[in-house]
Structures are given as structure tokens and as C-alpha cells.
Amino acid sequence: MGTLADDDINDVLEEIRAFTAEFRETTQQTIDEAAKERADAAESKDEREKERRAGEHGRDWQTLQQRIDMGKTTEQDITTGVDHSPEAVAVRRVLGASLSQGRVMFAEQVNENEDEFAELQRAQAELARTMERLRELNRNL
């Protein structure tokens, strides 16, 4: 049977293993969710472009999407004001009207991500405390 110090070290090592496994699992979940969100965003972008080409977002977007497809403008140029075409001006006017809705959605997404990151930070802090206990036990040997 081991000494008390050996038992303490084994307990701390087991805690480290458990926290490390939890940290890895949480990290992998975050990575998986981010990958899914990127895939969903890409799919959504492709669908949105298809709808614009078909005129489902109005004639202004249909014209702008044609110009995007030809490399004459970009979505970023349209939304940031670099593109001064009448269609881009009209689209920015509409986008400005719905900006408050986008702000609300963004705030909700940030809150969701903060919860995930807070969980990761708690696991990291607990792992750091456990590592410090191990160092302390090692110094007392």
C-alpha cells in the first residue's frame, strides 16, 4: 500500500485526467459547433445568391448579384458603400432599416458563445488549481 503522499498524488492525477477529458470534450464540442455554423453559413450564402439570381430579393439584388458574379462588385462593397450604383444605394437603404434586427441576433449569438467560453474557462481554472495542488504535494515530499 502506498504512502499518504502517493495516495494524494494519485488522487490529484485522477482529477487532472478527469478535468483534461472534460476540457477536451468541451473543446471538441465547440469546434464541432463552429464547423457546423460555418457549413450552415456557406449553405445559406449559396442559397441566398441563388435566390438573388432568380429575383426573389428584388430587382436591385438581382442586378447586383449579376455584377458580383461578373466580378464587378462584391457583397462587401455593396454593404460598405464602396459600390455607388443606384441598386447598391437602394439595397443599403433597406439593410439600414433592418439593422436593429441584426443587432439583436448578433447579441444573442454572442451570449451563446460567452456561455461556451465561460464553461471552458471554468474547466481551465479547475485544472490550474489541481495542477497547483499537485505541485504543492510534490514540494512537500
Long-range contacts (C-beta under 8 A, 24 or more apart in sequence): 5-137, 5-140, 5-141, 8-137, 9-134, 9-137, 9-138, 12-130, 12-133, 12-134, 12-137, 13-134, 15-130, 16-127, 16-130, 16-131, 16-134, 19-123, 19-126, 19-127, 19-130, 20-127, 22-123, 23-120, 23-123, 23-124, 23-127, 26-116, 26-119, 26-120, 26-123, 27-120, 29-116, 30-116, 30-120, 33-116, 59-87, 60-87, 60-88, 60-90, 60-91, 61-87, 61-91, 63-87, 64-88, 64-91
